[in-house]
Amino acid sequence: MDATPEKRVAQHNALINARFSFVPLQMRLFVALLSRIDFDDVDFKEHFIPMEELVFERRGGSAYEQVDEMCKGLASFTLYIEELEEKTRKRRRKPSYTYIPLMAEAGYRADLGGVVASFNPKIMPYLLQLRESGNFTMADMQQVLKLKSPQSLRIYWLLKEYAGFGRRTISVEDLRFVLGIEENEYPRFSNFKARVLDKAQSEIADTDIPFTYELEREGKTVARIKFLFQQLAASATKKTLPGAAEWASALIQIGVSQRSITTIANQLEEGEYDVGYIAYVVRIVETQFRKGKIKKPAGAIYKALVEKYLLEDYTQATKPRGSQRKEITSHQEESTVLAFRVSEVREIYDNPGPFAQRQKRATTFEEHIRQVYLSDGFLLEHRDGDDWLVKKEKSL
């Protein structure tokens, strides 16, 4: 197999959230092909997948018959997926969805003892040259191979997309849709919980992103599932970030584009701030994203880094204790200043994102400011010609 334990694989986030449902053999073929893609590939190649990667326990001729039948089924296998802009490979402002065949070919070759297959060129924007879009998620192949259930694999990727933020809330209806679970399959939530959620939790517990979950109800009906997790591998939310390759990879997983990362790298080289400031910014943005106060975390992180408007707070927070002003008594706690431009808050209010928590929307922007910010201790301030919402919080 081409995949090594260090191999990293990636998918566009639109593919992670697409609607499709694998059977185990199809999942193994998909993973095997995914492992053979390099980041620099510009087109799909035809690959040979040996039987050993597809069938773990051979039972005479039946295994070969199953693989042959699987290949036949893949001829009509389609993804229900969000269309991307052709030139930028980014998501459209007003999304459209379409059905796209997954495979260009998949055939069992008895003379070779395996399957010859390749992906459909129509899905290139979702698997190739992903750095151009800046909207993709990476995973370690070693972790992916631990998953045996197709639904566990899909949930793993859904959580990895939000790895930097530690939680993701999905409605039961949306999760069933993404996983391709029909209405008559697991009609009772208790069955869905046992066969899908608990099974995924058990399998994913052995990976780098184990999770727990909470059920959110509307009356007696379970309406949403809140997944809670902490990535065990190198993460952008840790108090310190390691070397250049690691911090760049962490920001890419959050959704920061390669062009933006180049700008950040230039600022680091010029000594405008250190790697610790990147970790500091990510933690602040993560906190506000969890509270629903930031719509696009990648954009907020990039802006805070490039404009350096949290740099003074970071410098104060990282000063040695002995360098603090004498007026600060020993019982006082350090604080972090959170600041948001009112114009950006207005944009979020006017254009709520698709993953925003389903809360009751304030009827006016002023009421929104009072309910979400002023009631939480923020104050309105005028700085450098802009109105800001400012709050001091205790350091983590």
C-alpha positions as a Markdown table, in Angstrom:
| # | Residue | x | y | z |
|---|---|---|---|---|
| 1 | Met | 0.0 | 0.0 | 0.0 |
| 2 | Asp | 1.3 | 3.5 | -0.8 |
| 3 | Ala | 0.0 | 4.9 | 2.4 |
| 4 | Thr | 2.5 | 5.2 | 5.3 |
| 5 | Pro | 1.7 | 5.9 | 8.9 |
| 6 | Glu | 2.9 | 9.5 | 8.3 |
| 7 | Lys | 0.7 | 9.9 | 5.2 |
| 8 | Arg | -1.8 | 12.8 | 5.4 |
| 9 | Val | -5.0 | 12.9 | 3.4 |
| 10 | Ala | -7.4 | 15.7 | 2.7 |
| 11 | Gln | -10.9 | 16.5 | 1.4 |
| 12 | His | -12.7 | 19.7 | 0.5 |
| 13 | Asn | -15.2 | 20.6 | 3.3 |
| 14 | Ala | -18.0 | 20.5 | 0.8 |
| 15 | Leu | -17.2 | 16.8 | 0.2 |
| 16 | Ile | -17.1 | 16.2 | 3.9 |
| 17 | Asn | -20.6 | 17.6 | 4.2 |
| 18 | Ala | -22.0 | 16.0 | 1.0 |
| 19 | Arg | -24.8 | 13.3 | 1.1 |
| 20 | Phe | -23.7 | 9.8 | 0.4 |
| 21 | Ser | -23.6 | 6.4 | 2.1 |
| 22 | Phe | -21.0 | 3.7 | 1.7 |
| 23 | Val | -21.1 | 0.0 | 2.4 |
| 24 | Pro | -17.8 | -1.2 | 4.0 |
| 25 | Leu | -16.2 | -2.5 | 0.8 |
| 26 | Gln | -16.9 | 0.8 | -0.9 |
| 27 | Met | -15.5 | 2.7 | 2.0 |
| 28 | Arg | -12.2 | 0.7 | 1.9 |
| 29 | Leu | -11.8 | 1.4 | -1.8 |
| 30 | Phe | -12.5 | 5.1 | -1.3 |
| 31 | Val | -9.9 | 5.3 | 1.5 |
| 32 | Ala | -7.4 | 3.3 | -0.6 |
| 33 | Leu | -7.7 | 5.7 | -3.5 |
| 34 | Leu | -7.6 | 8.7 | -1.2 |
| 35 | Ser | -4.4 | 7.5 | 0.3 |
| 36 | Arg | -2.8 | 7.5 | -3.2 |
| 37 | Ile | -3.5 | 11.2 | -3.9 |
| 38 | Asp | -0.6 | 13.6 | -3.5 |
| 39 | Phe | -1.1 | 17.3 | -2.8 |
| 40 | Asp | 0.7 | 18.2 | -6.0 |
| 41 | Asp | -1.5 | 16.0 | -8.2 |
| 42 | Val | -3.3 | 17.9 | -11.0 |
| 43 | Asp | -5.4 | 15.0 | -12.2 |
| 44 | Phe | -6.7 | 11.6 | -11.1 |
| 45 | Lys | -4.7 | 8.5 | -11.9 |
| 46 | Glu | -5.7 | 4.9 | -12.4 |
| 47 | His | -4.7 | 2.8 | -9.4 |
| 48 | Phe | -4.5 | -0.9 | -8.6 |
| 49 | Ile | -5.9 | -1.8 | -5.2 |
| 50 | Pro | -5.0 | -5.4 | -4.0 |
| 51 | Met | -7.6 | -7.6 | -2.4 |
| 52 | Glu | -5.7 | -7.4 | 0.9 |
| 53 | Glu | -6.7 | -3.8 | 1.3 |
| 54 | Leu | -10.4 | -4.5 | 0.6 |
| 55 | Val | -11.2 | -7.9 | 2.1 |
| 56 | Phe | -9.6 | -8.7 | 5.5 |
| 57 | Glu | -11.0 | -12.2 | 5.9 |
| 58 | Arg | -11.2 | -14.2 | 2.7 |
| 59 | Arg | -13.9 | -16.8 | 2.4 |
| 60 | Gly | -13.2 | -18.7 | -0.8 |
| 61 | Gly | -14.8 | -17.4 | -3.9 |
| 62 | Ser | -17.4 | -15.3 | -2.1 |
| 63 | Ala | -14.9 | -12.5 | -1.3 |
| 64 | Tyr | -14.1 | -12.1 | -5.0 |
| 65 | Glu | -17.8 | -12.1 | -5.9 |
| 66 | Gln | -18.5 | -9.4 | -3.3 |
| 67 | Val | -15.7 | -7.2 | -4.6 |
| 68 | Asp | -17.0 | -7.7 | -8.2 |
| 69 | Glu | -20.5 | -6.8 | -7.1 |
| 70 | Met | -19.2 | -3.7 | -5.2 |
| 71 | Cys | -17.5 | -2.5 | -8.4 |
| 72 | Lys | -20.7 | -2.9 | -10.3 |
| 73 | Gly | -22.6 | -0.9 | -7.7 |
| 74 | Leu | -20.0 | 1.9 | -7.9 |
| 75 | Ala | -20.9 | 2.5 | -11.5 |
| 76 | Ser | -24.1 | 4.2 | -10.4 |
| 77 | Phe | -22.8 | 5.7 | -7.1 |
| 78 | Thr | -23.4 | 9.4 | -6.8 |
| 79 | Leu | -22.6 | 12.2 | -4.4 |
| 80 | Tyr | -25.2 | 14.9 | -3.6 |
| 81 | Ile | -22.7 | 17.8 | -3.2 |
| 82 | Glu | -22.4 | 21.6 | -3.2 |
| 83 | Glu | -21.2 | 23.1 | -6.4 |
| 84 | Leu | -18.0 | 25.2 | -6.2 |
| 85 | Glu | -17.0 | 28.2 | -8.2 |
| 86 | Glu | -15.1 | 26.9 | -11.2 |
| 87 | Lys | -12.1 | 29.3 | -11.0 |
| 88 | Thr | -11.6 | 29.6 | -7.3 |
| 89 | Arg | -12.9 | 26.2 | -6.2 |
| 90 | Lys | -14.6 | 28.1 | -3.3 |
| 91 | Arg | -18.1 | 27.8 | -2.2 |
| 92 | Arg | -20.7 | 30.0 | -3.9 |
| 93 | Arg | -22.4 | 32.8 | -2.0 |
| 94 | Lys | -25.7 | 31.2 | -2.9 |
| 95 | Pro | -25.0 | 27.5 | -2.8 |
| 96 | Ser | -26.4 | 25.1 | -5.4 |
| 97 | Tyr | -26.3 | 21.3 | -5.2 |
| 98 | Thr | -26.0 | 18.6 | -7.8 |
| 99 | Tyr | -25.5 | 14.8 | -8.2 |
| 100 | Ile | -22.0 | 13.8 | -9.3 |
| 101 | Pro | -20.8 | 10.2 | -10.0 |
| 102 | Leu | -18.0 | 9.2 | -7.7 |
| 103 | Met | -16.0 | 6.9 | -10.0 |
| 104 | Ala | -14.7 | 7.0 | -13.5 |
| 105 | Glu | -14.1 | 3.3 | -13.4 |
| 106 | Ala | -13.9 | 0.4 | -10.9 |
| 107 | Gly | -13.4 | -3.2 | -12.1 |
| 108 | Tyr | -12.2 | -6.4 | -10.5 |
| 109 | Arg | -9.2 | -7.9 | -12.2 |
| 110 | Ala | -8.8 | -11.6 | -11.5 |
| 111 | Asp | -5.4 | -11.8 | -13.3 |
| 112 | Leu | -4.1 | -9.1 | -10.9 |
| 113 | Gly | -5.9 | -10.1 | -7.8 |
| 114 | Gly | -7.5 | -6.8 | -7.0 |
| 115 | Val | -9.4 | -3.8 | -8.3 |
| 116 | Val | -8.3 | -1.2 | -10.9 |
| 117 | Ala | -10.1 | 2.1 | -10.2 |
| 118 | Ser | -10.0 | 5.9 | -10.6 |
| 119 | Phe | -12.1 | 8.8 | -9.4 |
| 120 | Asn | -14.4 | 10.7 | -11.7 |
| 121 | Pro | -12.7 | 13.9 | -13.0 |
| 122 | Lys | -15.8 | 15.9 | -12.0 |
| 123 | Ile | -14.8 | 15.6 | -8.3 |
| 124 | Met | -11.3 | 16.9 | -8.8 |
| 125 | Pro | -12.1 | 20.3 | -7.1 |
| 126 | Tyr | -13.0 | 18.3 | -4.0 |
| 127 | Leu | -9.8 | 16.2 | -3.7 |
| 128 | Leu | -7.0 | 17.9 | -5.8 |
| 129 | Gln | -5.1 | 21.2 | -5.5 |
| 130 | Leu | -7.0 | 21.9 | -2.3 |
| 131 | Arg | -4.5 | 24.7 | -1.2 |
| 132 | Glu | -6.1 | 26.9 | -3.8 |
| 133 | Ser | -9.5 | 26.9 | -2.0 |
| 134 | Gly | -8.2 | 27.1 | 1.5 |
| 135 | Asn | -11.4 | 25.3 | 2.5 |
| 136 | Phe | -10.3 | 21.7 | 3.3 |
| 137 | Thr | -9.6 | 19.4 | 6.1 |
| 138 | Met | -6.6 | 17.1 | 6.6 |
| 139 | Ala | -6.3 | 13.8 | 8.6 |
| 140 | Asp | -3.6 | 11.3 | 9.3 |
| 141 | Met | -4.0 | 8.1 | 7.3 |
| 142 | Gln | -3.0 | 6.1 | 10.3 |
| 143 | Gln | -6.1 | 7.5 | 12.2 |
| 144 | Val | -8.5 | 7.0 | 9.2 |
| 145 | Leu | -7.5 | 3.3 | 8.9 |
| 146 | Lys | -8.7 | 2.6 | 12.5 |
| 147 | Leu | -12.3 | 3.2 | 11.4 |
| 148 | Lys | -14.2 | 0.2 | 10.2 |
| 149 | Ser | -17.8 | 1.6 | 9.9 |
| 150 | Pro | -18.6 | 3.9 | 6.9 |
| 151 | Gln | -20.8 | 6.1 | 9.2 |
| 152 | Ser | -18.0 | 6.3 | 11.8 |
| 153 | Leu | -15.7 | 7.5 | 9.0 |
| 154 | Arg | -18.1 | 10.2 | 7.9 |
| 155 | Ile | -18.6 | 11.4 | 11.5 |
| 156 | Tyr | -14.8 | 11.4 | 12.0 |
| 157 | Trp | -14.4 | 13.8 | 9.1 |
| 158 | Leu | -17.3 | 16.0 | 10.2 |
| 159 | Leu | -15.5 | 16.4 | 13.6 |
| 160 | Lys | -12.1 | 16.9 | 12.0 |
| 161 | Glu | -13.5 | 19.9 | 10.1 |
| 162 | Tyr | -14.1 | 21.6 | 13.4 |
| 163 | Ala | -11.0 | 20.1 | 15.2 |
| 164 | Gly | -9.7 | 23.5 | 16.2 |
| 165 | Phe | -12.9 | 24.5 | 18.0 |
| 166 | Gly | -13.7 | 21.4 | 20.1 |
| 167 | Arg | -17.4 | 21.1 | 19.3 |
| 168 | Arg | -19.9 | 20.8 | 16.5 |
| 169 | Thr | -23.7 | 20.9 | 16.8 |
| 170 | Ile | -25.6 | 19.2 | 14.1 |
| 171 | Ser | -29.4 | 18.7 | 13.9 |
| 172 | Val | -30.5 | 15.0 | 13.8 |
| 173 | Glu | -32.2 | 15.7 | 10.5 |
| 174 | Asp | -29.0 | 17.1 | 8.9 |
| 175 | Leu | -26.8 | 14.3 | 10.3 |
| 176 | Arg | -29.2 | 11.7 | 8.9 |
| 177 | Phe | -29.2 | 13.5 | 5.6 |
| 178 | Val | -25.4 | 13.7 | 5.3 |
| 179 | Leu | -25.0 | 10.1 | 6.3 |
| 180 | Gly | -27.6 | 9.0 | 3.7 |
| 181 | Ile | -29.8 | 7.4 | 6.3 |
| 182 | Glu | -33.4 | 7.1 | 5.0 |
| 183 | Glu | -36.4 | 8.0 | 7.1 |
| 184 | Asn | -37.5 | 4.4 | 7.5 |
| 185 | Glu | -34.0 | 3.4 | 8.7 |
| 186 | Tyr | -33.7 | 3.6 | 12.5 |
| 187 | Pro | -37.1 | 5.4 | 12.9 |
| 188 | Arg | -36.7 | 5.4 | 16.7 |
| 189 | Phe | -34.0 | 7.7 | 17.9 |
| 190 | Ser | -32.9 | 5.1 | 20.4 |
| 191 | Asn | -32.0 | 2.8 | 17.5 |
| 192 | Phe | -30.2 | 5.6 | 15.7 |
| 193 | Lys | -28.3 | 6.4 | 18.9 |
| 194 | Ala | -27.2 | 2.8 | 19.4 |
| 195 | Arg | -26.4 | 1.9 | 15.8 |
| 196 | Val | -24.8 | 5.2 | 14.6 |
| 197 | Leu | -23.8 | 7.6 | 17.5 |
| 198 | Asp | -22.6 | 5.1 | 20.1 |
| 199 | Lys | -20.9 | 2.9 | 17.5 |
| 200 | Ala | -19.1 | 5.9 | 16.1 |
| 201 | Gln | -18.1 | 7.0 | 19.6 |
| 202 | Ser | -16.6 | 3.6 | 20.3 |
| 203 | Glu | -14.6 | 3.5 | 17.1 |
| 204 | Ile | -13.5 | 7.1 | 17.1 |
| 205 | Ala | -12.4 | 6.8 | 20.7 |
| 206 | Asp | -9.2 | 5.1 | 19.4 |
| 207 | Thr | -8.4 | 7.9 | 17.0 |
| 208 | Asp | -6.9 | 11.4 | 17.6 |
| 209 | Ile | -10.2 | 13.0 | 18.1 |
| 210 | Pro | -12.4 | 11.0 | 20.6 |
| 211 | Phe | -15.7 | 12.7 | 21.4 |
| 212 | Thr | -18.6 | 12.8 | 23.8 |
| 213 | Tyr | -22.0 | 14.2 | 22.9 |
| 214 | Glu | -25.0 | 15.9 | 24.3 |
| 215 | Leu | -28.6 | 15.7 | 23.1 |
| 216 | Glu | -30.6 | 18.9 | 22.7 |
| 217 | Arg | -34.3 | 18.4 | 22.8 |
| 218 | Glu | -37.3 | 20.4 | 21.6 |
| 219 | Gly | -40.0 | 19.1 | 23.9 |
| 220 | Lys | -39.6 | 15.4 | 24.0 |
| 221 | Thr | -37.9 | 15.1 | 20.6 |
| 222 | Val | -34.2 | 15.0 | 20.2 |
| 223 | Ala | -33.5 | 17.9 | 17.7 |
| 224 | Arg | -29.7 | 18.3 | 17.8 |
| 225 | Ile | -26.5 | 16.6 | 18.7 |
| 226 | Lys | -23.7 | 18.6 | 20.2 |
| 227 | Phe | -20.4 | 16.7 | 19.7 |
| 228 | Leu | -17.7 | 17.7 | 22.1 |
| 229 | Phe | -14.1 | 16.7 | 21.4 |
| 230 | Gln | -10.4 | 17.6 | 21.8 |
| 231 | Gln | -7.9 | 16.8 | 19.2 |
| 232 | Leu | -5.1 | 14.8 | 20.7 |
| 233 | Ala | -2.5 | 15.5 | 18.0 |
| 234 | Ala | -0.8 | 18.9 | 17.5 |
| 235 | Ser | -3.6 | 21.4 | 17.6 |
| 236 | Ala | -3.9 | 25.1 | 17.0 |
| 237 | Thr | -5.8 | 25.5 | 20.2 |
| 238 | Lys | -2.9 | 24.5 | 22.5 |
| 239 | Lys | -1.3 | 27.2 | 24.6 |
| 240 | Thr | 1.8 | 27.0 | 22.4 |
| 241 | Leu | 2.4 | 26.0 | 18.8 |
| 242 | Pro | 5.4 | 24.1 | 17.6 |
| 243 | Gly | 7.6 | 25.0 | 14.5 |
| 244 | Ala | 6.6 | 26.5 | 11.2 |
| 245 | Ala | 5.3 | 23.4 | 9.5 |
| 246 | Glu | 3.0 | 22.6 | 12.5 |
| 247 | Trp | 1.5 | 26.1 | 12.9 |
| 248 | Ala | 0.9 | 26.4 | 9.2 |
| 249 | Ser | -0.8 | 23.0 | 9.1 |
| 250 | Ala | -2.9 | 23.9 | 12.1 |
| 251 | Leu | -4.2 | 27.1 | 10.5 |
| 252 | Ile | -4.9 | 25.3 | 7.2 |
| 253 | Gln | -7.1 | 22.9 | 9.0 |
| 254 | Ile | -9.1 | 25.8 | 10.5 |
| 255 | Gly | -9.5 | 27.2 | 6.9 |
| 256 | Val | -6.9 | 29.9 | 6.6 |
| 257 | Ser | -5.8 | 30.0 | 2.9 |
| 258 | Gln | -2.3 | 29.3 | 1.7 |
| 259 | Arg | -1.9 | 32.9 | 0.5 |
| 260 | Ser | -2.8 | 34.2 | 4.0 |
| 261 | Ile | -0.4 | 31.8 | 5.6 |
| 262 | Thr | 2.4 | 33.2 | 3.4 |
| 263 | Thr | 1.6 | 36.7 | 4.7 |
| 264 | Ile | 1.7 | 35.5 | 8.3 |
| 265 | Ala | 5.0 | 33.7 | 7.7 |
| 266 | Asn | 6.5 | 36.9 | 6.3 |
| 267 | Gln | 5.4 | 38.8 | 9.5 |
| 268 | Leu | 7.0 | 36.1 | 11.6 |
| 269 | Glu | 10.2 | 36.4 | 9.7 |
| 270 | Glu | 10.2 | 40.2 | 10.1 |
| 271 | Gly | 9.8 | 39.7 | 13.9 |
| 272 | Glu | 6.5 | 41.5 | 14.1 |
| 273 | Tyr | 5.3 | 38.8 | 16.5 |
| 274 | Asp | 6.2 | 35.3 | 17.6 |
| 275 | Val | 4.5 | 31.9 | 17.2 |
| 276 | Gly | 3.0 | 32.3 | 20.6 |
| 277 | Tyr | 0.9 | 35.2 | 19.3 |
| 278 | Ile | -0.7 | 32.9 | 16.7 |
| 279 | Ala | -1.7 | 30.4 | 19.4 |
| 280 | Tyr | -3.1 | 33.3 | 21.6 |
| 281 | Val | -5.2 | 34.7 | 18.7 |
| 282 | Val | -6.6 | 31.2 | 17.9 |
| 283 | Arg | -7.6 | 30.7 | 21.5 |
| 284 | Ile | -9.4 | 34.0 | 21.6 |
| 285 | Val | -11.2 | 33.4 | 18.3 |
| 286 | Glu | -12.1 | 29.9 | 19.4 |
| 287 | Thr | -13.8 | 31.2 | 22.6 |
| 288 | Gln | -15.9 | 33.7 | 20.6 |
| 289 | Phe | -16.7 | 31.2 | 17.9 |
| 290 | Arg | -18.1 | 28.8 | 20.5 |
| 291 | Lys | -20.3 | 31.6 | 21.8 |
| 292 | Gly | -21.6 | 32.3 | 18.3 |
| 293 | Lys | -20.1 | 35.7 | 18.2 |
| 294 | Ile | -17.8 | 35.0 | 15.2 |
| 295 | Lys | -19.1 | 33.7 | 11.9 |
| 296 | Lys | -15.9 | 33.0 | 10.0 |
| 297 | Pro | -13.1 | 31.9 | 12.4 |
| 298 | Ala | -10.4 | 31.7 | 9.7 |
| 299 | Gly | -11.1 | 35.3 | 8.6 |
| 300 | Ala | -11.1 | 36.5 | 12.2 |
| 301 | Ile | -7.8 | 34.8 | 12.9 |
| 302 | Tyr | -6.1 | 36.2 | 9.8 |
| 303 | Lys | -7.4 | 39.7 | 10.5 |
| 304 | Ala | -6.2 | 39.6 | 14.2 |
| 305 | Leu | -2.7 | 38.4 | 13.1 |
| 306 | Val | -2.2 | 40.8 | 10.1 |
| 307 | Glu | -3.6 | 43.9 | 11.9 |
| 308 | Lys | -2.1 | 42.9 | 15.2 |
| 309 | Tyr | -4.9 | 44.4 | 17.3 |
| 310 | Leu | -4.5 | 41.8 | 20.0 |
| 311 | Leu | -0.7 | 42.0 | 20.1 |
| 312 | Glu | -0.6 | 44.5 | 23.0 |
| 313 | Asp | -2.9 | 42.2 | 25.1 |
| 314 | Tyr | -0.7 | 39.2 | 24.2 |
| 315 | Thr | 2.4 | 41.1 | 25.3 |
| 316 | Gln | 0.8 | 42.0 | 28.6 |
| 317 | Ala | -0.5 | 38.5 | 29.2 |
| 318 | Thr | 3.0 | 36.9 | 28.6 |
| 319 | Lys | 5.0 | 39.4 | 30.7 |
| 320 | Pro | 6.9 | 37.8 | 33.6 |
| 321 | Arg | 5.1 | 38.4 | 36.8 |
| 322 | Gly | 7.9 | 40.6 | 38.2 |
| 323 | Ser | 7.5 | 43.0 | 35.3 |
| 324 | Gln | 3.9 | 43.9 | 36.1 |
| 325 | Arg | 3.2 | 47.4 | 37.4 |
| 326 | Lys | 3.4 | 47.8 | 41.1 |
| 327 | Glu | -0.2 | 49.0 | 41.2 |
| 328 | Ile | -1.4 | 45.5 | 40.4 |
| 329 | Thr | -1.7 | 43.7 | 43.7 |
| 330 | Ser | -1.0 | 39.9 | 44.0 |
| 331 | His | -4.7 | 39.0 | 44.4 |
| 332 | Gln | -5.7 | 40.6 | 41.1 |
| 333 | Glu | -6.0 | 38.3 | 38.1 |
| 334 | Glu | -4.6 | 38.9 | 34.7 |
| 335 | Ser | -7.2 | 39.7 | 32.0 |
| 336 | Thr | -7.5 | 39.4 | 28.3 |
| 337 | Val | -9.2 | 42.2 | 26.2 |
| 338 | Leu | -11.6 | 41.0 | 23.6 |
| 339 | Ala | -12.5 | 43.5 | 21.0 |
| 340 | Phe | -14.8 | 43.4 | 17.9 |
| 341 | Arg | -15.6 | 46.0 | 15.4 |
| 342 | Val | -19.3 | 46.9 | 15.4 |
| 343 | Ser | -19.3 | 46.9 | 11.6 |
| 344 | Glu | -18.2 | 43.2 | 11.6 |
| 345 | Val | -20.7 | 42.3 | 14.2 |
| 346 | Arg | -23.4 | 43.9 | 12.0 |
| 347 | Glu | -22.2 | 41.8 | 9.0 |
| 348 | Ile | -22.6 | 38.6 | 11.0 |
| 349 | Tyr | -26.0 | 39.7 | 12.2 |
| 350 | Asp | -27.2 | 40.5 | 8.7 |
| 351 | Asn | -25.6 | 37.3 | 7.1 |
| 352 | Pro | -25.8 | 34.5 | 9.6 |
| 353 | Gly | -23.8 | 31.5 | 8.6 |
| 354 | Pro | -25.2 | 28.0 | 7.7 |
| 355 | Phe | -23.8 | 26.5 | 10.9 |
| 356 | Ala | -24.9 | 29.2 | 13.2 |
| 357 | Gln | -26.7 | 27.9 | 16.3 |
| 358 | Arg | -30.4 | 28.0 | 15.9 |
| 359 | Gln | -31.3 | 30.6 | 18.5 |
| 360 | Lys | -34.1 | 33.1 | 18.5 |
| 361 | Arg | -33.0 | 36.0 | 16.4 |
| 362 | Ala | -33.3 | 39.5 | 17.8 |
| 363 | Thr | -35.7 | 41.7 | 15.9 |
| 364 | Thr | -33.2 | 44.6 | 15.6 |
| 365 | Phe | -29.5 | 44.9 | 15.5 |
| 366 | Glu | -29.5 | 47.1 | 18.6 |
| 367 | Glu | -31.4 | 44.5 | 20.5 |
| 368 | His | -28.9 | 41.9 | 19.3 |
| 369 | Ile | -26.1 | 44.0 | 20.7 |
| 370 | Arg | -27.8 | 44.3 | 24.0 |
| 371 | Gln | -28.7 | 40.6 | 24.3 |
| 372 | Val | -25.4 | 39.1 | 23.1 |
| 373 | Tyr | -22.7 | 41.6 | 24.0 |
| 374 | Leu | -23.8 | 44.3 | 26.5 |
| 375 | Ser | -25.4 | 41.7 | 28.7 |
| 376 | Asp | -22.2 | 39.7 | 28.7 |
| 377 | Gly | -20.1 | 42.6 | 30.0 |
| 378 | Phe | -19.0 | 44.2 | 26.7 |
| 379 | Leu | -18.8 | 48.0 | 26.5 |
| 380 | Leu | -19.0 | 50.2 | 23.4 |
| 381 | Glu | -15.9 | 52.2 | 22.7 |
| 382 | His | -14.7 | 54.5 | 19.9 |
| 383 | Arg | -11.2 | 53.6 | 18.7 |
| 384 | Asp | -9.3 | 55.0 | 15.7 |
| 385 | Gly | -12.4 | 56.1 | 13.9 |
| 386 | Asp | -14.3 | 52.8 | 14.5 |
| 387 | Asp | -16.9 | 51.7 | 17.0 |
| 388 | Trp | -15.8 | 48.6 | 19.0 |
| 389 | Leu | -17.3 | 46.2 | 21.5 |
| 390 | Val | -14.7 | 45.7 | 24.2 |
| 391 | Lys | -14.6 | 43.3 | 27.2 |
| 392 | Lys | -11.9 | 42.2 | 29.7 |
| 393 | Glu | -11.9 | 38.5 | 30.4 |
| 394 | Lys | -9.8 | 36.4 | 32.8 |
| 395 | Ser | -6.9 | 34.7 | 31.1 |
| 396 | Leu | -7.2 | 31.0 | 30.5 |
